Amino acid sequence: LQFLEKALSELKEEERMILQMFYYEELNIKEIAESLLIPEGTVKSRLFTARNRLSAKIKELMEARR
């Protein structure tokens, strides 16, 4: 959990927000798109990018701890 929180804090605000809306607020792609006034495809793209960056940050933090 500490790696996740730290990794999230290191993401761009836009990336954190879209992950929060999808995972914590449990909004679907359409709801996020409507809320942010952007196309659904853009939400999918940003979510994909945010997941990849989060994963990379977590791996980076875990490697640094070794």
N, C-alpha and C positions, 0 to 999 in steps of 0.2 A: 504494500500500500504506500509506503514511503517513496518508492521509486515512481509510482504512478503520480502521486501528488507533485513531486519535484519535476517530473517530466512535463506534466500539464502546465505547471507554472512557467516553463521555458518555451512553450508554444506561443505563437502569435495570438492575439486576442480573438481574431476571426476564427482561428482553428479551435481554440478552447470553446468558443461560443457554440459552434456547430456540433462539436462532440457533446457538449452539455445538453443541447436541445434534443439530440438524438438519443443519447443513453440515459441521462438523468431525468429529463422532462418527458421522455418517451414519445416525442413527436415523430410522426412519419415524414418521409421526404416531402410530400405534398404540403403538409402543415408548416414545415420549416420554410419551404419556398414561399408560401403565402405570407408568413410572418416577416420574412426578410425582403419580400418583393423582388425575388430573383427566380429565374427558371429552375425547374426541377433538375435538369441536367447539371446546372451549376452547383446545386446542393450536393448531388452525387459526386461530382468532381472534387469539391472542397472536402467532403467527408472522406473520400478516398485518400486525398493528400494528407489530411489531418491524422488519419489512422496510421499512415506510413511514417509520418514525422514523429508521432507519439511512440510508435514501436522503436524507431531508431534512437530516440532520446532515452527510452528505458534501457535499451541494450548498452548505450553509451555510459549511462550511470552505473549499470551493473558491472561493466568492464572496469570502470574507474575504481570501483570498490575492491576489486581483487588485488 
